[in-house]
Amino acid sequence: MRRGEGDPAIAVVVGVLCVASAVVVVGGAKGGELATQLLNGFTATHAAGAAAAFEPVLYATDGVFAFGFLRVGSASLDLAVVHLPSSFPLWRATPARLGDWSRPATLTFDSSLVLTDQDDGVLWQTLNTIGDTVVLLNSSNLVVRRYAKPLPAWQSFDHPSDTLVLDQNFTVSSPPLISSSRRFAFRLGKTYMALHMEFYGGRTTPMYWQHTALETQPQNATEPPVYGRLDARGFFGLYLEGGGQKVDVLSFDTFVQNLTGVFRRMTLDDDGNLRAYYWTDGAKDWILDYKAIAGRCELPTSCGAYGLCVPGDAQCQCLDSSTGTSPPCHAEETADLCAANGQQLDFEVVRRKRVTVAYKEDLPSETNMTAEECEVACAGNCSCWGAVYNGGSGYCYLIDFPVETLVYEADDRKLGYFKVRKLPSPKRTRMSPGVTAATAVLSLILVGLAAAGVRSGYRLWERRRRKRAGMEQELVPGPYKDLKTMGSSNNSFKQGMNQ
């Protein structure tokens, strides 16, 4: 099973758990016993380093959903509600600090659900909850109940992770959907819904997609806010809180096809796109039914930091061709260009023609500017990472977050100015006094050894030179004569012979 469009499957195997008796069980589909209710006093322990990626502790009565320990990635531990036929996690606890899959962890229920690690540190819990039982409904909603009260003391539908399911209300006060990559968020405003990028731990959340409810009246301050709800008929509806009046519909491909027996979900995927899927009995994969953003080049990070997406074939290039022709072009930025003293950190500049931003309408902008004025507006601002200028309209769009995917547009009037953080030059490590002294002593020793070697070599050379000189004296006795003297001697010798 692929998660949406390619995430790895989660093998669902019933792990070996140490579970207390505070559970209510029913007969399973194959005669086994499945826990369908947890009571106060319940305890379950995650088997450290278990081979199974999911260890269920609680099941819905229809056997389609289960709640338990989930392995995230290769080594992290979380709690999740999983759709068993597809192995897809519909809900995750997503604590700020994930557990370690290779170490034991304990889940307890005593008025509230609590997950602790081996050192008894609390990883996650249902806050401000007093309950008597925990059940997993056939809708996939995990519920903590009080016997005497009809409303849940706590429910997972009020705390979504990255997915909405059928009949789950998504309101202005609901936590946003956060992609599992933690880079994107889906939020609801009073009259609209929007997709946001997440920078600096969520302190900066630029918008890259927005849909406003058609029949709302933004100017009416007394009008109640909208809420969203996934409908089995194949749409995501927006309604007014209170009366439930429908004000807009996002229709899916299967809208009004009267599909029966399907389970639907809407998920914010890791590429930043909001998609809807459905599952049918006997299926082998989720079927895509809707996506908010149609093209790859319209997604905010499809080509990575300082990437350029070319429409048509959705090819990726780099804004700065000197760093290569395809991503990754530059490292992802995690901080701004503002120093502690308010000054701007050093940066290099990349200028490029024929570039724009797919979501420029959602960026801060100024008009009636020249290209030079647009560049200056960003250059001196340490929170600005770039600017794109439209020479046809005079609009200047400022990018006040790390530069991500830009879009190629065949118009020489579309200009881009982008900052790239300069990497700090490597600093020379200053040695401690002790290390400095030891280094000096070692240097003196090496110099002494080198001098001794030179002296020994010289003595050996001198002995060999003297030996060669002695041999030459034995072969040629008497003093050497120059060529002139030798010539005179020879002439005298010849004269003697003639006489």
Disulfide bonds with the S-S distance in Angstrom:
Cys297-Cys309 2.04
Cys303-Cys316 1.93
Cys318-Cys329 2.01
Cys338-Cys382 1.92
Cys374-Cys396 2.10
Cys378-Cys384 2.17
